[in-house]
């Protein structure tokens, strides 16, 4: 089975930084496109950033210039480097592995809590 495990969440002050990690097991990491989503209570799950298996990245307008998505195929890990954090970034962050070609799939991690507060 394919398993995604996030880590790196926690409590940080506004203006601080965190790096989230997502380690994939059960399949070759390099075949997956990767994404980070977040969801705050009462909100819909929001796409934060994506990085394709070819290394092309994209970002939501709300995080552009502050967050960076990366991948290390040798470590089977995707990262989300978050800087200049704001209280409105507070959410559960989810790692996602997906395919945009047949056969389609969509795997999710368990989520990691990020809280930005003084």
N, C-alpha and C positions, 0 to 999 in steps of 0.2 A: 504494500500500500504506500501511497505517496503521503508524506508527512511534512508539514511546514511548522517550524517552531520559532516564534519571535522572542526576542530578549532586548533589554536595554531601556525599557521604560522606567519611569519614576517621577519624582517630584523635583521640579526645577523652578528657579525664580525667573520672572520676566527678563528677557534679554539673554538668558542662558542658552546652553546648547545640550543636545543629546544625540547619540547615535544609536539607532535601532538596527538590529540584525535579524535576519531571517535565514535559517538553515534548512535546506531541503534534503530529504532522504527518500529512498525508495524508487528513484528514477534519476537518470542523468540530468544534472542541473542545467547544462548548457542548452538543452532543447526547449526550455521554458522561456516565455516572456514573463516578466515579473512586474508586480504593481504593489503599491501601498495605498490602502484606504484608511479612512478614519470615520468614527461615528461617536457623536456626543449624545447624551440623553435627550430624547425628543426630536432628534434630527435624523435625516436619512443618511445612509452610508455614503460618504463622499470620496471620490477618487482623488488622491493626492498627487501621485506620480507614477509613471511607468518607465520601464526600460526593457527594450526588446532583446531577444536573444542575440541580435546583431549590435547591441550597444546604443541604440537610439533612445533618447530620453524625452519625456514631456512632463509638464507640471501644471497643476491647477493655478489659476491666477492668484489665489489667496496665499500661496507659498512660494511663488516664483521669485527667485533671487535670494531666498532664505534657506530653502531645502535643496539637498542634492541627493539623487538616487544613484547608486552604483552597484556593480556586481563583481564578484571575484569567483570565476568559474572553478578555479583550483580549490577553493574552500567551500564550494557549494552554497554560497551565501550571497544574499542581497542585503544592501544597507540603505538606510535613510538617515543622512546627516542633517540634523535640524539645528539651525542657528537663529539668533534673534527671536527667540520664542516669545509668544504672546499668550495671554490668558485664553483667548479664543482658539488657540491650538489644542486646548485640553480636550482629550477624546481617548477612546480606545483605538489603537492603531492595529490594522490587520494586514498581514502579508498575503499576497495572492499570486498564484502561478496559473497561467492561462495559455490557451492555444487559439490562434485566429485562423487556423486551417483545420481541415478534417483530418483526424477525428478531434472534435472540440472537447475541451475539458476546462475545469475551473476548480482549483484547489485552494483551500483557505487555512491559515493558521488560527491559533486560538485567541489571538489578540494580546496586546500589551498596553497597559494604562500609562498615558502621559498626562501629567497634571502640571500646569504652569500657574504658579501662585506665589504671592509673597508670604 
